[in-house]
């Protein structure tokens, strides 16, 4: 039980960091949302899930067996991936980092076949990016994109 509470606290703390990063990018207005809207929405969802996990853990009777080191490794890999996502999005852009994030999370979550991981990561990642573009949320293209593909005027 203590491990699940620690996990939920870690994910809640990560949600706070993601929300702060999103606020730093700027929320914009209702008519013209800024690039920070997507991270803030994800942070609210992550924070809500972390709170739900904590409440569910407190209400559930204790389990006898735990997942041990594998569970701790999955948690560490997930947190490292999310921190990398936050750090690399301004550099590589939202599309590339979202697909990479999902690929790593699918692998950490138990998917073993790389063609399936790549297909799901591309489908969900690019779907999320195109969905944001469709409703007018600007996402960072990244400094590398600007460096290599900038149009000269």
C-alpha positions as CSV (number, residue, x, y, z in Angstrom):
1,X,0.0,0.0,0.0
2,X,2.8,2.4,0.8
3,X,4.3,1.8,-2.7
4,X,1.1,2.7,-4.4
5,X,0.7,5.9,-2.3
6,X,4.3,6.8,-3.2
7,X,3.6,6.2,-6.8
8,X,0.5,8.4,-6.7
9,X,2.5,11.1,-4.9
10,X,5.2,10.9,-7.6
11,X,2.8,11.2,-10.4
12,X,1.0,14.1,-8.7
13,X,4.2,15.9,-8.3
14,X,5.0,15.2,-12.0
15,X,1.6,16.6,-12.9
16,X,2.4,19.8,-11.0
17,X,5.7,20.1,-12.9
18,X,4.0,19.5,-16.3
19,X,1.3,22.1,-15.4
20,X,4.0,24.6,-14.5
21,X,5.8,24.0,-17.8
22,X,2.5,24.4,-19.7
23,X,1.8,27.6,-17.9
24,X,5.3,28.9,-18.8
25,X,4.5,28.2,-22.5
26,X,1.3,30.3,-22.2
27,X,-2.4,29.3,-22.2
28,X,-3.5,32.0,-24.7
29,X,-7.3,32.8,-24.8
30,X,-10.4,30.7,-25.4
31,X,-10.5,31.9,-29.0
32,X,-6.8,31.4,-29.6
33,X,-5.4,28.7,-27.2
34,X,-1.6,28.9,-26.6
35,X,0.9,26.0,-26.7
36,X,0.6,25.5,-23.0
37,X,-3.0,24.3,-23.1
38,X,-2.2,20.7,-24.1
39,X,0.4,20.1,-21.3
40,X,-1.9,21.7,-18.7
41,X,-4.8,19.5,-19.8
42,X,-2.6,16.4,-19.6
43,X,-1.3,17.5,-16.2
44,X,-4.9,17.9,-14.9
45,X,-5.7,14.4,-16.2
46,X,-2.5,13.0,-14.7
47,X,-3.1,14.7,-11.4
48,X,-6.7,13.4,-11.3
49,X,-5.5,9.9,-12.0
50,X,-2.9,10.2,-9.3
51,X,-5.5,11.3,-6.8
52,X,-7.8,8.5,-7.9
53,X,-5.0,6.0,-7.4
54,X,-4.3,7.3,-3.9
55,X,-8.0,7.2,-2.9
56,X,-8.5,3.7,-4.4
57,X,-5.4,2.5,-2.6
58,X,-6.6,3.8,0.7
59,X,-10.1,2.2,0.2
60,X,-8.8,-1.2,-1.0
61,X,-7.9,-4.0,1.4
62,X,-4.1,-4.6,1.5
63,X,-2.6,-7.1,-0.9
64,X,-0.2,-9.8,0.2
65,X,2.0,-10.0,-2.9
66,X,3.6,-7.0,-4.7
67,X,5.3,-6.6,-8.0
68,X,8.6,-5.6,-6.4
69,X,11.5,-4.4,-8.4
70,X,9.8,-4.7,-11.8
71,X,7.1,-2.2,-10.7
72,X,9.7,0.2,-9.4
73,X,11.6,0.0,-12.6
74,X,8.5,0.7,-14.6
75,X,7.7,3.7,-12.5
76,X,11.3,5.1,-12.8
77,X,11.2,4.6,-16.6
78,X,7.8,6.3,-16.9
79,X,8.9,9.3,-14.8
80,X,12.2,9.6,-16.7
81,X,10.3,9.4,-20.0
82,X,7.9,12.2,-19.0
83,X,10.8,14.4,-17.7
84,X,12.5,13.8,-21.1
85,X,9.3,14.7,-22.9
86,X,9.1,18.0,-21.0
87,X,12.8,18.7,-21.7
88,X,12.9,17.7,-25.3
89,X,9.6,19.2,-26.6
90,X,11.0,22.7,-27.1
91,X,14.0,21.3,-28.9
92,X,12.5,18.5,-31.1
93,X,8.9,19.7,-31.3
94,X,5.6,18.3,-30.0
95,X,5.0,15.7,-32.8
96,X,8.3,13.9,-32.6
97,X,8.4,13.9,-28.8
98,X,4.8,12.8,-28.4
99,X,5.4,9.8,-30.7
100,X,8.6,8.9,-28.9
101,X,7.0,9.3,-25.5
102,X,4.1,7.0,-26.5
103,X,6.5,4.4,-27.9
104,X,8.5,4.2,-24.7
105,X,5.4,4.1,-22.6
106,X,3.9,1.3,-24.6
107,X,7.1,-0.6,-24.3
108,X,7.4,0.0,-20.5
109,X,3.7,-0.9,-20.2
110,X,4.3,-4.4,-21.5
111,X,4.1,-4.3,-25.3
112,X,6.9,-6.4,-26.8
113,X,6.6,-6.3,-30.6
114,X,8.2,-3.1,-32.0
115,X,6.1,-3.0,-35.2
116,X,3.0,-2.9,-33.0
117,X,4.5,-0.3,-30.7
118,X,5.5,1.9,-33.6
119,X,2.1,1.6,-35.2
120,X,0.2,2.5,-32.0
121,X,2.7,5.3,-31.1
122,X,2.4,6.9,-34.6
123,X,-1.4,6.5,-34.7
124,X,-2.1,7.9,-31.2
125,X,0.8,10.5,-31.2
126,X,0.1,12.0,-34.6
127,X,-3.7,11.7,-33.9
128,X,-3.2,13.9,-30.8
129,X,-1.1,16.4,-32.6
130,X,-3.5,16.7,-35.5
131,X,-6.4,16.9,-33.1
132,X,-4.7,19.9,-31.4
133,X,-4.0,21.5,-34.7
134,X,-7.6,20.9,-35.8
135,X,-9.1,22.8,-32.8
136,X,-6.4,25.5,-33.1
137,X,-4.0,24.7,-30.3
138,X,-0.5,25.7,-31.5
139,X,2.2,23.2,-30.6
140,X,5.9,23.9,-30.6
141,X,7.6,22.8,-33.8
142,X,11.0,22.7,-32.0
143,X,14.3,24.5,-32.5
144,X,15.6,21.6,-34.7
145,X,12.7,21.9,-37.1
146,X,13.3,25.6,-37.3
147,X,17.0,25.1,-37.9
148,X,16.8,22.5,-40.6
149,X,13.5,23.4,-42.3
150,X,13.3,27.2,-41.9
151,X,12.3,29.0,-45.0
152,X,14.4,31.9,-46.1
153,X,12.5,35.0,-47.0
